[in-house]
Amino acid sequence: MVTALGLKGTETVVDLGAGSGYFTFRFAETLPAGRVVAADTEAEMIRHIHHRAMMEGVQNVEAKLIESSDPTIPVQADLVFVCDVLHHVADRSAWLAKLAAEMRPGARLVLIEFKEGNLPEGPPEAAKITRAQILELVTQAGLTLASERADLLPYQNFLVFRKPD
């Protein structure tokens, strides 16, 4: 998935809802002259990422504790990566509107969420957000769909949005 994003290596990527840092450290490796901001609402996850970055000498990762209602996107972010997080957000419209407002023009939002249907992985059906709902929410927030990689993940939608210039 990281390779599919076509990063040059100099970007600032926000791993929003970073959890244990699964993608954070993959991004860090791909961005030798860039930066990764690993943001999460769980202090324990932020401590884990910070500790791992220190122990492994990874200098391009910043771990940041955020509030669940405020995604807090740094103005220099080139890409915001949100994987299996949106279905946990209480007020999705407000959260996405704040996220989009904080993104700089031309920045991308990568949004990955589980597809509908009875799948062997993912949250219960009632917790899932349909592709159409995602498109509506993100479009209302002011971003446009730039691309989609339906072939990449068997159980998840992989949508890339862009903030207009």
C-alpha positions in Angstrom: 0.0 0.0 0.0 2.8 2.4 0.8 4.4 1.8 -2.6 1.1 2.4 -4.3 1.1 6.0 -3.0 4.1 6.9 -5.2 5.9 8.9 -2.6 9.2 10.7 -3.6 10.8 10.4 -0.2 10.7 14.0 0.8 7.1 14.4 1.9 5.4 14.9 5.2 2.9 12.1 5.9 0.4 12.1 8.7 -0.5 8.6 9.9 -3.8 9.5 11.5 -5.0 6.8 13.9 -1.5 5.3 13.8 -2.2 2.7 16.5 1.0 0.7 17.1 2.8 2.3 14.2 2.4 -0.5 11.6 2.3 2.0 8.7 4.2 4.7 10.5 7.5 2.9 10.3 6.9 1.7 6.8 6.4 5.4 5.8 9.5 6.4 7.7 11.6 4.0 5.7 10.1 5.3 2.4 10.7 8.9 3.4 14.5 9.2 4.0 14.3 13.0 3.5 10.7 13.3 4.7 8.8 13.2 8.0 6.0 11.1 9.5 3.6 12.4 12.1 2.0 9.4 13.9 -1.1 10.7 15.5 -3.5 8.7 17.7 -6.0 9.3 20.5 -4.5 6.6 22.7 -1.5 7.7 24.9 -0.2 4.1 25.1 0.1 3.9 21.3 1.9 7.2 21.2 4.3 6.1 23.9 4.9 2.8 22.0 5.7 4.6 18.7 7.9 7.2 20.5 9.8 4.4 22.3 10.2 2.3 19.2 11.5 5.3 17.2 14.0 6.1 19.9 15.2 2.5 20.3 15.6 1.9 16.5 17.1 5.4 15.9 14.3 6.4 13.5 14.6 10.2 13.4 11.9 11.1 11.0 8.9 10.0 13.2 7.1 12.4 15.5 4.4 10.8 17.8 1.5 13.1 18.6 -1.4 12.6 20.9 -4.6 14.0 19.5 -8.3 14.4 20.7 -10.8 12.1 19.1 -12.8 15.0 17.7 -9.8 16.9 16.3 -7.5 15.3 13.7 -5.0 18.1 14.0 -3.3 18.1 10.6 0.0 20.0 10.4 0.0 22.6 7.6 3.0 21.1 5.9 1.4 17.7 5.4 1.5 16.4 1.9 -0.5 13.3 2.6 -2.9 12.2 5.3 -3.2 8.5 5.7 -6.3 7.1 7.5 -6.6 3.3 7.6 -9.6 1.6 9.3 -10.2 4.6 11.5 -13.2 6.5 10.0 -15.8 3.9 11.2 -14.6 4.7 14.8 -15.2 8.5 14.5 -18.4 9.7 16.2 -19.1 12.9 14.2 -17.6 12.0 10.8 -18.8 15.1 9.0 -17.3 17.5 11.5 -14.1 15.5 11.8 -13.6 15.3 8.0 -14.5 19.0 7.6 -11.8 19.9 10.2 -9.3 17.6 8.6 -10.0 19.1 5.1 -9.8 22.6 6.4 -6.4 22.0 8.0 -4.9 20.3 4.8 -3.0 22.6 2.5 -4.1 22.9 -1.1 -2.9 20.0 -3.3 -2.5 17.7 -0.3 -3.9 14.1 -0.5 -6.1 12.1 1.8 -5.8 8.4 1.6 -8.8 6.8 3.1 -9.0 3.0 3.6 -12.1 1.4 5.1 -13.6 -2.1 5.0 -16.0 -2.9 2.2 -19.6 -3.9 2.7 -20.7 -7.5 2.9 -19.9 -10.6 5.0 -16.1 -10.6 4.9 -13.7 -12.8 6.8 -12.0 -9.7 8.2 -13.1 -6.3 9.5 -15.7 -4.8 11.8 -19.3 -6.0 12.1 -21.5 -4.9 9.1 -23.3 -2.3 11.3 -20.1 -0.5 11.9 -19.0 -0.3 8.2 -19.3 2.8 6.1 -20.4 2.3 2.5 -18.2 3.5 -0.4 -21.0 5.9 -1.4 -21.2 7.3 2.2 -17.5 7.8 2.3 -17.6 9.6 -1.1 -20.4 11.8 0.1 -18.8 12.7 3.5 -15.4 13.5 2.0 -16.8 15.5 -0.9 -19.0 17.5 1.5 -15.8 18.2 3.4 -14.4 19.9 0.3 -12.0 17.2 -1.1 -12.3 15.5 -4.5 -11.7 11.9 -5.4 -8.4 11.7 -7.2 -8.0 7.9 -7.6 -9.1 4.5 -6.4 -7.2 1.2 -6.2 -10.0 -1.4 -6.1 -7.5 -4.0 -7.1 -5.1 -3.5 -4.2 -7.0 -4.8 -1.2 -9.5 -7.6 -1.2 -11.6 -6.5 1.8 -11.1 -2.7 1.8 -11.8 0.4 -0.3 -8.6 2.3 -1.1 -9.6 5.9 -2.0 -7.3 8.8 -2.6 -8.7 12.3 -2.4 -7.1 15.7 -3.1 -7.7 19.1 -1.7 -8.2 21.5 -4.7 -5.5 24.1 -5.3 
